[in-house]
Amino acid sequence: ATITEPTTTSGGTLIIDFDLVALAAYAGKDLNISFDTEINTTALMGQEIPNNFVLDFNNGSVIDSKTMEEPPFTQTGGAMFDKTSTRQDLEDFSGAQFWVYRMNGDDKEYLQADRSWSTATDTPFTLTSLTDGTFKIEGLSFGTYYLEERVALPGHMLPGTDFEFDVTANTYNAEATVPIQNRPRIDLPSTGGMGTILFTIAGVGLMAGAVKLYKKEEKE
């Protein structure tokens, strides 16, 4: 058979031209035709995408057409996030970076740049927050996923845990975004500075207090 694949990324026609002489050997048998399709970038998150076909065929004596009256559908979804900070005066929330992963048993499978899943971390798909702190993920199957923050906001600390989120038919279009908060990094004063002297004096004072309390307990 000669196969001509669709030339467009939306819809299109798959043509299979059979050799009728060779096809005669399968007379009276079922002929199954299957092929893979992909959801393109025009898909609307959370909405049903019909997966139907129209089969036009010529068996040498009859030209006919068939389709499914109730075709199955597929769906894809996403989620919206909002990078925040405990700093009230912060205006630029850009630059935080995240990886997306899912759990397969005990293994973390990271979303890759080519939209595949792998335990490797060489070419991960990276999400980056914008100036207003927002960022989003699209084109995921419904299920549970995790955000692993790799780069915190400038001057902030990385969180100690990852962020779990769900993808459903409603999560992408929900009015509320998932908040991802950072806390400012605490920078200790440099060695020899006044702050270090104060910490040292406070430490010595605590030690002296402990010795005094110990001696008092001995006398009692």
URHUWO-V918990 format. One line per field, one symbol per residue. ss: DSSP state (H for helix, E for strand, L for the rest). phi: phi as a letter, one per 30 degrees, with the letter a starting at -180 (. if undefined). psi: psi as a letter, one per 30 degrees, with the letter a starting at -180 (. if undefined). Layout:
ss=???
phi=???
psi=???
This chain:
ss=LEEELLLLLLLLLLEEELLHHHHHHHLLLLLLLLLLLLLLLLLLLLLLEELLLEEEEELLLLEEEEELLLLLEELLEEEEEEEEELLLLLLLLLLLEEEEEEEELLEEEEEELLLLEELLLLLELEEELLLLLEEEEEEELLEEEEEEEEELLLLEELLLLLEEEEELLLLLLLLLLEEEEEEELLLLLLLLLHHHHHHHHHHHHHHHHHHHHHHHHHHL
phi=.cccddcccbijbccbcddddddddceicdccbbacbbdcdddcdicdcdccbbccbbcjbbcbbbacdbddbbbbbaacbbdbbdddcdcccdjdbbccbbcbiccdcddcedicbaddbdbddccbddedjdabbbicddlcbbccdcbdeeibcdddbdcdbccbdcddcdddcddbcccddccdddejdddddddddddddddddddddddddddd
psi=lkkjlkglfjblkkkjjljeeefffgkflkjkkklklkkaffkkkflkjkilljjkljgffkklkllkeillllllaalkljkllfkfgkfjglfkkklkllkjbgkkjkklfgglklflgeilkkkkklegfkllklgklkaklkkjkeklkkglkklfllkklljaffeegkekljkjklkkkjjkllkfleeeeeeeeeeeeeeeeeeeeeeeeee.
